[in-house]
Structures are given as C-alpha cells and as structure tokens.
C-alpha cells in the first residue's frame, strides 16, 4: 500500500513513516520543513531496508499540482501538516490559521476527488477550557473570546473537524478524525513550547526548570509510539470512518510534579522556578487547567489504547537527549 503523510518530516509524522515502512508499505512524505526537520526522516531515507520505499518531497501542501500528484498515486492519506505548538501559534497567528484551515480544505478536496481514505489530525485543544475528566468525544467545546489568541488554534482545528465531517456526510468521503493529547517522545523539539523536551533540555544543562503559572495545571502525555500505533489501527478500522476519536495517555500529572520527576531522573542541580504567564506569553494568553482523555472509543474500535507510563516516557526522552549530545 502507498501512504501519503503530509507533514511527514515532523515529530509524529516521522515516527508514523517509520512504522508504515516497518509494515512493508511505501511512504510518500510532503513537508515544507517550517516546523518539521529533514533529520527526522534522513535516517529512514538512508536505510538500505527502505530503499525505493520512502519518497520525500520538500514542498508545501499549498502546491496544488504536487499534492494532486501525490494524492492521486497513494492509497491512503494521513494529514498531519499543521501549525503546531503554543508558542508558534502565538508568534504566527495569521499564517497558522491559513495553514490549519485552508491547508486541510485543500487536502480534503483532493481526497474527495480521488475517493482516498484520509485521517485528519486534530487536537485535545478543541475541548477548550474544560476542568472535568475524562474528556470524551461527545463533550462540548468551551473557548474564551476571540481577542485571546490562544483559542485561535483550537477554533481552527475544530473547523477542520467540521469540514472533514461535512465531506463524510455530504460526499461519502472515508474520513477519520484523531484528537491527539500531548504526544511526546524522542525527536520532539522544545522550540515551540512543548513542555517535556523543554524541561529535559533545561535539566540536562542545569538551568532553572521554568514552570509556567503555579504549576498545578495537569496533563496526560502520550508516547509517540502509542499514538502512531493508534493511527495505524484507526486507518484499518472501518468503523472509525466519520468518527472523532481521542488518542491520549492514561496518567495525569501536574506540571510542577512533572518538573520534579525530570529533575530527579536527570540528576540535575537545577532549581524549579515558577514563571507568571504574562512574563512568557502575550497578555492574551490563557491556559487550560486540566486535560485528561477518555480512550474507550479508541479501544472499542481498535482493541488498543495508549498505556505507556510517564516514567517510561521520560526515560525514553532523556535517553534520546543524552545520545544526541554524545
């Protein structure tokens, strides 16, 4: 089978490319490298096991002619290309909206033209400012005002979901929508606000571990291998078409406790420093106090749910970071 991955040189995309190659498929990647990195897929491109199996295109999904060719020759599409990371969204509000909304519209239109099954990558951000747990796919969405740029990303990804469901209901396009919850693991960068690689990097350099706000906000983290396995299984699950499915981990932790674990595991001499939000982000930033996924729907459709413990995730990230510095 031929699989097209938009944004395939990104963190999740590169791991998904590797998994599909291991399964014996041909993988086509299109990525403009705005937030992705060629080093994520270069080892796969140079691996003799995958010669003639991986095809990388340094291009934008806004290049309609190139995307037309790729969607046409591939059997399935996983649409991961998006503006990602809180800091990146706040720094690039307009281009982020265009990428997330117009880019997805282009992908869906071409998938409809060729009737190709497509998975649209969404995010736990669409739930908005919720405090209950677990969050399930039928929950409502609670956003702040449009003057708070923090919510533009959530709103744009929710619009992606509406478009995808519209294509499914009106055009019978086989669409799967996956809401990712804080996917982490080796190769993730901390440049765009991702908390675990940022804290691990600070700890390994013995710099202060900067925790925003009071640190009591909680998250669950999903190992990228679990997220990738979820995607592969959802694409094979006929019952997932036209559905929205959470992909998330099971262990809730406060960001302050997360920093303490990272400090202990790295043997760092760093202090943990609480930083007010308004020191780090623009005044129109708001954070979510809690984000915990319900994954019963994922398990019901695929027989799989992410279960990797946080300690194992942190050990993996730290080991990768140390190897990269060696």
C-alpha positions as CSV (number, residue, x, y, z in Angstrom):
1,X,0.0,0.0,0.0
2,X,1.1,3.6,-0.7
3,X,0.7,6.0,2.2
4,X,0.9,9.8,1.9
5,X,1.9,11.7,5.0
6,X,1.5,15.5,4.9
7,X,3.9,17.0,7.5
8,X,5.7,13.6,7.5
9,X,9.0,15.1,8.5
10,X,7.6,16.4,11.7
11,X,7.8,14.7,15.1
12,X,4.7,12.4,14.8
13,X,4.9,12.2,11.1
14,X,8.5,10.8,11.1
15,X,7.6,8.1,13.6
16,X,4.5,7.2,11.6
17,X,6.6,7.0,8.4
18,X,8.9,4.6,10.2
19,X,6.0,2.4,11.4
20,X,4.5,2.2,8.0
21,X,7.8,1.3,6.4
22,X,8.3,-1.5,9.1
23,X,4.9,-2.8,8.0
24,X,6.1,-3.1,4.4
25,X,4.2,-0.1,2.9
26,X,5.6,2.6,0.6
27,X,5.6,6.0,2.2
28,X,5.3,9.4,0.5
29,X,6.1,12.5,2.6
30,X,5.4,16.1,1.8
31,X,6.7,18.7,4.2
32,X,7.8,22.3,3.8
33,X,10.0,21.9,6.9
34,X,8.6,25.0,8.6
35,X,8.3,23.1,11.8
36,X,9.4,19.7,10.6
37,X,13.1,18.7,10.2
38,X,14.8,16.7,7.4
39,X,16.9,15.0,10.1
40,X,13.8,13.3,11.3
41,X,13.5,11.3,8.1
42,X,17.0,11.3,6.8
43,X,18.0,8.0,8.6
44,X,15.0,6.3,7.0
45,X,16.0,7.7,3.6
46,X,19.5,6.3,4.1
47,X,18.4,2.9,5.5
48,X,19.0,0.2,2.9
49,X,16.0,-1.7,4.1
50,X,13.8,1.1,2.8
51,X,15.4,1.7,-0.5
52,X,12.7,2.5,-3.0
53,X,10.1,2.7,-0.2
54,X,10.4,6.2,1.1
55,X,9.9,9.3,-1.1
56,X,10.4,12.8,0.4
57,X,9.1,15.9,-1.2
58,X,10.2,19.3,0.2
59,X,7.2,21.2,-0.7
60,X,4.0,22.8,0.6
61,X,0.5,21.4,0.7
62,X,-0.5,24.7,-0.9
63,X,1.3,23.5,-4.1
64,X,-1.8,22.1,-5.6
65,X,-0.1,20.4,-8.6
66,X,2.3,18.5,-6.4
67,X,-0.3,17.5,-3.9
68,X,-2.6,16.4,-6.8
69,X,0.0,14.0,-8.0
70,X,0.7,12.6,-4.6
71,X,-2.9,12.1,-3.5
72,X,-3.5,10.5,-6.9
73,X,-0.8,7.8,-6.7
74,X,-1.3,7.0,-3.0
75,X,-3.9,4.7,-1.4
76,X,-4.4,6.5,1.9
77,X,-3.6,9.9,3.3
78,X,-2.7,10.9,6.8
79,X,-2.9,14.7,7.1
80,X,-0.5,15.9,9.8
81,X,0.7,19.2,8.3
82,X,-0.3,22.0,10.6
83,X,1.0,24.9,12.6
84,X,1.9,23.3,16.0
85,X,2.9,24.4,19.5
86,X,1.5,27.2,21.7
87,X,4.5,29.5,21.2
88,X,4.5,29.1,17.4
89,X,0.7,29.8,17.2
90,X,1.1,32.9,19.3
91,X,4.0,34.1,17.2
92,X,2.4,33.4,13.9
93,X,-1.4,33.8,14.3
94,X,-2.4,34.5,10.7
95,X,-0.2,32.0,8.9
96,X,-1.2,29.4,11.5
97,X,-4.9,29.9,10.7
98,X,-4.3,29.7,7.0
99,X,-2.2,26.5,7.3
100,X,-4.7,24.8,9.5
101,X,-7.9,25.7,7.7
102,X,-7.0,26.3,4.1
103,X,-4.5,23.5,4.0
104,X,-6.9,21.0,5.4
105,X,-9.6,22.2,2.9
106,X,-7.1,21.5,0.0
107,X,-6.3,18.0,1.3
108,X,-9.9,17.1,1.8
109,X,-10.9,18.3,-1.6
110,X,-8.2,16.2,-3.3
111,X,-9.0,13.2,-1.2
112,X,-12.7,13.6,-2.3
113,X,-11.7,13.9,-5.9
114,X,-9.9,10.5,-5.8
115,X,-12.0,9.0,-3.0
116,X,-9.0,8.3,-0.8
117,X,-9.4,7.4,2.8
118,X,-7.9,10.2,5.0
119,X,-7.1,10.7,8.6
120,X,-7.3,14.3,9.8
121,X,-5.0,15.0,12.8
122,X,-6.9,17.2,15.3
123,X,-6.0,18.0,18.9
124,X,-7.2,18.0,22.5
125,X,-7.2,21.8,22.3
126,X,-10.6,21.7,20.6
127,X,-12.2,20.9,24.0
128,X,-11.2,24.3,25.2
129,X,-11.2,25.4,28.8
130,X,-12.7,22.3,30.5
131,X,-11.9,21.1,34.0
132,X,-13.7,17.8,34.2
133,X,-12.2,14.4,33.4
134,X,-12.1,12.4,31.4
135,X,-12.9,14.3,28.2
136,X,-14.9,12.3,25.8
137,X,-15.6,12.9,22.1
138,X,-19.2,14.0,22.7
139,X,-18.2,16.7,25.2
140,X,-18.8,20.3,24.2
141,X,-16.1,22.9,23.5
142,X,-15.6,26.0,25.7
143,X,-13.5,28.8,24.3
144,X,-12.6,32.2,25.5
145,X,-13.1,35.4,23.5
146,X,-11.6,35.9,20.0
147,X,-9.3,38.5,21.5
148,X,-7.4,35.7,23.2
149,X,-5.1,34.4,20.5
150,X,-4.7,31.2,22.5
151,X,-8.1,30.0,21.2
152,X,-7.4,30.6,17.5
153,X,-5.6,27.2,17.2
154,X,-8.4,25.3,18.9
155,X,-11.0,27.0,16.7
156,X,-9.1,26.3,13.5
157,X,-8.7,22.6,14.3
158,X,-12.4,22.4,15.3
159,X,-13.1,23.9,11.8
160,X,-11.0,21.2,10.3
161,X,-13.2,18.6,12.0
162,X,-16.4,20.3,10.8
163,X,-15.0,20.3,7.2
164,X,-13.9,16.6,7.4
165,X,-17.3,15.5,8.8
166,X,-19.0,17.6,6.1
167,X,-17.1,15.8,3.4
168,X,-18.0,12.5,5.0
169,X,-21.7,13.2,5.4
170,X,-22.3,15.0,2.1
171,X,-19.7,13.3,-0.2
172,X,-19.3,9.9,1.5
173,X,-15.5,10.6,1.9
174,X,-14.0,8.0,4.2
175,X,-12.6,10.3,6.9
176,X,-11.2,9.5,10.4
177,X,-10.6,12.4,12.9
178,X,-8.0,11.8,15.6
179,X,-7.7,14.1,18.6
180,X,-4.1,13.9,19.9
181,X,-3.4,14.6,23.6
182,X,0.1,15.9,24.3
183,X,2.1,13.4,22.2
184,X,5.7,13.2,23.3
185,X,8.9,11.1,22.7
186,X,12.3,11.1,21.0
187,X,12.8,13.7,18.3
188,X,10.4,16.2,19.7
189,X,11.7,19.7,19.9
190,X,11.1,22.2,22.7
191,X,11.3,25.1,20.3
192,X,7.6,25.7,20.0
193,X,6.5,25.4,23.7
194,X,6.4,21.6,24.1
195,X,6.9,21.2,27.8
196,X,8.8,17.8,28.2
197,X,11.6,18.4,25.8
198,X,12.0,22.0,27.1
199,X,12.2,20.8,30.7
200,X,14.5,17.9,29.9
201,X,16.8,20.3,28.0
202,X,16.9,22.7,30.9
203,X,17.6,20.0,33.4
204,X,20.5,18.5,31.4
205,X,22.1,21.9,31.1
206,X,21.5,22.5,34.8
207,X,19.4,25.6,34.0
208,X,16.4,26.6,36.0
209,X,13.3,24.4,35.2
210,X,10.8,27.0,34.2
211,X,7.2,26.1,35.1
212,X,4.5,28.5,34.0
213,X,1.8,29.7,36.3
214,X,1.5,27.9,39.6
215,X,2.4,24.5,38.1
216,X,-0.9,23.0,39.3
217,X,-2.3,22.6,35.8
218,X,-2.4,18.9,34.8
219,X,-1.9,17.0,31.6
220,X,-1.6,13.4,30.4
221,X,1.2,12.5,28.0
222,X,1.1,10.0,25.1
223,X,4.2,8.2,23.9
224,X,4.6,8.8,20.2
225,X,4.8,5.0,19.6
226,X,1.4,4.6,21.1
227,X,0.0,7.5,19.1
228,X,1.4,6.0,15.9
229,X,0.0,2.6,16.6
230,X,-3.4,4.2,17.3
231,X,-3.3,5.9,13.9
232,X,-2.3,2.7,12.0
233,X,-5.1,0.8,13.6
234,X,-7.7,3.5,13.1
235,X,-6.9,3.6,9.4
236,X,-7.6,-0.1,9.2
237,X,-10.8,0.1,11.3
238,X,-13.9,0.5,9.0
239,X,-16.0,1.6,12.0
240,X,-13.8,4.7,12.5
241,X,-14.9,6.4,9.3
242,X,-16.9,9.5,10.1
243,X,-15.9,9.4,13.7
244,X,-13.9,11.6,16.1
245,X,-11.5,9.6,18.3
246,X,-9.3,10.6,21.3
247,X,-5.7,9.4,21.3
248,X,-4.2,10.0,24.7
249,X,-2.3,8.6,27.7
250,X,-3.7,7.5,31.0
251,X,-1.5,9.1,33.7
252,X,-2.5,12.6,34.9
253,X,0.3,14.7,36.3
254,X,0.7,18.4,37.3
255,X,3.4,20.3,35.5
256,X,5.1,21.0,38.8
257,X,5.3,17.3,39.6
258,X,6.5,16.7,36.0
259,X,9.4,19.1,36.6
260,X,10.3,17.4,39.8
261,X,10.4,13.9,38.1
262,X,12.6,15.2,35.3
263,X,15.0,16.8,37.8
264,X,15.3,13.6,39.7
265,X,15.6,11.4,36.7
266,X,18.4,13.5,35.1
267,X,20.2,14.1,38.4
268,X,20.1,17.8,37.7
269,X,21.1,20.5,40.1
270,X,18.6,22.8,38.5
271,X,16.1,24.8,40.7
272,X,12.4,24.7,39.7
273,X,11.3,28.3,39.1
274,X,7.6,29.3,38.7
275,X,7.2,31.9,36.0
276,X,4.0,34.0,35.6
277,X,2.2,33.5,32.3
278,X,2.4,37.2,31.4
279,X,6.2,37.1,31.6
280,X,6.4,34.3,29.0
281,X,3.4,34.9,26.8
282,X,1.4,37.9,25.4
283,X,-1.3,39.3,27.6
284,X,-4.0,37.5,25.5
285,X,-2.8,34.0,26.6
286,X,-5.0,31.7,28.6
287,X,-4.1,28.2,29.8
288,X,-6.2,25.1,30.4
289,X,-6.1,23.8,34.0
290,X,-6.8,20.2,33.1
291,X,-6.7,17.9,30.1
292,X,-7.4,14.1,30.6
293,X,-8.7,12.0,27.7
294,X,-11.2,9.2,27.7
295,X,-10.0,6.5,25.3
296,X,-12.8,3.9,25.5
297,X,-13.9,4.8,21.9
298,X,-10.4,4.2,20.6
299,X,-10.2,0.8,22.4
300,X,-13.7,-0.2,21.2
301,X,-12.7,0.5,17.6
302,X,-9.1,-0.9,17.6
303,X,-8.7,-3.1,20.7
304,X,-5.7,-0.7,21.6
305,X,-5.2,2.2,23.8
306,X,-2.0,4.1,24.9
307,X,-0.8,2.7,28.2
308,X,2.9,3.7,28.4
309,X,3.6,5.1,31.8
310,X,5.0,8.6,32.3
311,X,8.2,7.3,33.9
312,X,8.9,5.2,30.8
313,X,8.2,8.1,28.5
314,X,10.6,10.4,30.4
315,X,13.3,7.7,30.4
316,X,12.9,7.4,26.7
317,X,13.1,11.2,26.1
318,X,16.1,11.6,28.4
319,X,18.0,8.7,26.9
320,X,17.4,10.1,23.4
321,X,18.6,13.6,24.5
322,X,21.8,12.1,26.1
323,X,22.5,10.1,22.9
324,X,22.1,13.2,20.8
325,X,24.6,15.1,22.9
326,X,27.2,12.3,23.0
